[in-house]
Amino acid sequence: MNYVKLNNGLVMPQMGYGVYQVTPEECERCVADALSVGYRMIDTAQAYHNEEGVGRAVKKSGIGRGDIFLVSKVWISNYGYERAKASIDESLHRLQTDYIDLMLLHQPFCDRYGAYRALEEAYRDGKLRAIGVSNFYPDHFIDLASNVDIVPAVNQVETHVFNQQRQQQQIMAEFGTLTMSWGPLAEGRNNMFHNETLTAIGSAHGKSVAQVALRWLLQRGIIIIPKSTHVERMQQNFGIFDFELSDSEMQQIATLDTGRSLFFDHHDADTTRMFMGWR
């Protein structure tokens, strides 16, 4: 396992297991499987409605709480200082823990400043060991990071071989903020698992397309949280620490960048309207 150090000195695994779109009913089983494979960082969110399953799996695992790194996110319906403050306590209760290792603001909409003040307070109180944001584009990020007391440790954004976020990663680095990838396998979009470049590189290493795509992100210093509900795929995704991509291979993959989202643009008016409907 590789580890990264956050801007407050906290160390976290560079690879974890994400539970986005894992149903509440199967979340406990999936997280238990992931922990058995060797994952020690679990990424959830209030909006996923499966924090309880994560909490149960961690509690039953027999693994010490200090050996598991929990990440969650405050949803926009809980933005504003008072609501966010209360929601952090609710997440702690659902996760059955006294602290969350990393708590993020999930989206750059609504009263993000009030919500972030609640994160800062919870951090000072020891309820959160690190705080950050998610889906903040450079303009959103620079604005917030320049006007808060505690600079975000992490910004979780769509990052994969087709949307590589190189400029964003450089801007985050200026603030000592690490990039965390959601959708590291692009959810299979753009015919990813049959991409000729990734297939050829994988064949040279005896690895799958997914393993090559994840290894490429790892070597860029990006935190990754691939998701699967199948233990065999969890094991395959975890098998990326026994090979290394060459500089030439890294550059070949860099040419796949389209520079745009495969999902939605947070600067688009329709995207904003969509999120306003989810408050």
N, C-alpha and C positions, 0 to 999 in steps of 0.2 A: 504494500500500500504506500502511496505517496502522500505526503502531508504538506500543507501550506500554512504560512503564518499570516494572520490578519494584522491590520494596522494598530491593533491594541495589544499585540503580542500573543493572542490566543491562537493555538494550533488546531487545525481541523483537517480531516481527511479530504484529499482532493477528489475522491470519487465516493459517491453515495448512491442510495436507492431512492428514486422519486415515486410518489404515490398519486400523482395527478391522474384522474380518471380511473383510479382503482376504487371500486364500489365499497361503501362502508361494510357490506356483508363479507367481502373477501379480503379486506385490508389486513386484518390481524394475521390471517394465514400467509399472505404475501410478505409482510414484514418479517414474520417468523422465518420464512424461507430465506429471505435476503440476509438476515442475521446469521443463519446457519451456514450460508455460503461464505460469509466473511465481511459483508458490508457492515460498517460501523457509523455511517452517517445516514440519517433518514430525513427526507424533505417532504413536508406536508404543508397544509394551509387551512385556514378557517373555511375558505370557500370550497375546499374539497370534501368537507363533511365527513372526514375519516380520521380526525385526530384521535378519537376514542380508540379506534382499532390499532393505531400506532402505539398508543399508551399501553393498551393491554398486551400487545406483543412484546414490547420492551420489558414490561413488568414480569411477564412469564418466562422471559428468555434465560434468566439466571445470569445474565451478563451485568456487570456492575454499571450503574448509571454513569459513572465517570468515564466509562469506556465507549459510550454511545453519544454521538453528536446529533442533537435534535434541531431541526430547522422548521420554523413555521412562518406564516405570513398573516398580517392583519388585512381583512377585506375592506373595501371602500365603504360599505354600509356601516362600518365601525370607525370611520375616520372622524376627526375632531378629537380634542384632548380627552374629554370625559368618556366618550364611547370607546376610544382606543384603549384607555387605561382599564376600563372594565373588561374589555375583550381579551386583554392579555391575561388577566386572572382567570377568565373562562377557559382559555387555551391551556393554561397551566393545569387546571382541574381536569380537563378532558385528556390531557397527556399523562396525568398522574405523576407529576414531577414538581419539584420546588423551583426549578429554573429551566429555561429554554436556552440552548447554546447560541442560537442565532435567530433573531426575529426580524422580518422584513416588512416593509410596506408593499403590498401586492401590486398596486397600480398607481400611476402618477396623476390621479384625478381626485376631485373633491378636496376636503380640507386636509391635505397631506402635511401641512406644517403643524397643525394641532395634533395630528396623529403621531408625527415624529417626536414632538415634545413628550408625548406619553412614553414612547420608546426610550428616550433619553432618561426619563425619570425612572422607569423600570430597570434600566441598565445600572443606574447609580444605586438603586435599591437591591441589586443582586438577583433580580428576577430574570434578567437577560444577561448573557455573558458577552454578546456582541449584537450590534444592530446594523441594519442596512435597508436596501430598497430593491425593488424588482420592476422591470419594464420601464425604467427611467431612461429615456433617450438622453444624449449629451446635453441638450438645452435644459431639460427638466432636472438632470442630475447636477449640472454646474450651479444652477439657481439654488437648489436645496443645499448642496454641500457647502456653498459659500455663505449660507445664512443660518447655520445650526452650530451648536456647541460641539457635537460629536460627529465627526465625518463618517459617513457610511463605510462599513468594513467591506461590504459586498454589494454588487449590483447584479441581480439575476435577470438575464435577458436572453431572448432567442439567439442561439449561437450554434452553428453547425457548418458543415463544409460548403453549403450553398449561401449562407448568410454569416460571414465570418467575423464581422464586428471588429475589424482591425483598428479603425480610427477610434471607435468607442473604447476599446481596450487601452489604447494609448492615453486617452483622456482620463479614464479611471485611474490609471497608473500615476498620473500627475497628483492625484489626491490620496494615493496609497490605497486605493480601493481595488479589490479583485473582481474579475468577471466570473460569474457563475452561469453556466449554460442551462437553459431549459430547452427541451427538444433537441438534445445533442445528436439524435439520429433523424432529425427532421420528420419524425413520425412516418418515415418511409416515403415521404413525398418526393416529387421530382425523379421518380424511379430510382431512388437512391441505392437500393440493394442490388441493382443491376448495373450500376455505373461502371463503365469500362475502366476508368482510371483506378478507382478503388478496388475493383476486382483484380486487376493485374498486380497491384501492390500487395494485396492480400495473398495472392497465389505465391508471390516471391517469399513471403514470410510464413506460409502455412496458416494464415489467419483469415477470418471472415471480413466482409465489407464493414460490418458494424464494428468489429474490433479495430480495424484500421481507422475508421472515422473517429472513434473514441480516443485512440492512442494519439491521433493528430491533435486533438483538443488538449489532451494531457500535456503533450510536449510544448504547447503554447502557454502553459501555466494556467489554464482555465479549469475551474471546478466543474465537475460533470455529475449529473444525476439521472442516468438512463433508467427507464421503467420497463418492466415486463411482469406479467402475472404468472409466467412459467419458470420454474426453478432452473430448468436446463438453460434457458436464455439468460437468466441472471448469472449463472456460472460462466457462460460464454462471455458476457459483457465484462465480467470481473477478470477475465483472463487476458489482460492487456499490459501486465507488468513484466512480462518475460521476453519482450522484443522491443526494438527501437527503430523508428523510421529515420532514414538518412536525410540529409539536407536536400538532396535532389527529390526524394519522395515528398518531403514536406512542401517543396516548391510546386511540384506537380499538383498536389491537392489544393494549394493556394489558388491555382488558376480556375478552380471550380466556382469561385465566389461570384454570385449574381448581384450582390450588394443590396438585396431587398428581401423583405419578409416573405415567407411562404404561408403566413397565417393572416396577420393584420398589422396595419401601420398605426401606431399610437398617435400620429399626427393627423390622421384622416378624420374628417368630420363624422362619417358614418360609424367609425370605430368608437369615437367619443359618445355618440348617441347610444350605441349598443351598451356601453358600460354604464351610462346614466340610467338605462333601463334595468340594470342589475344592482342598483343601490339598495 
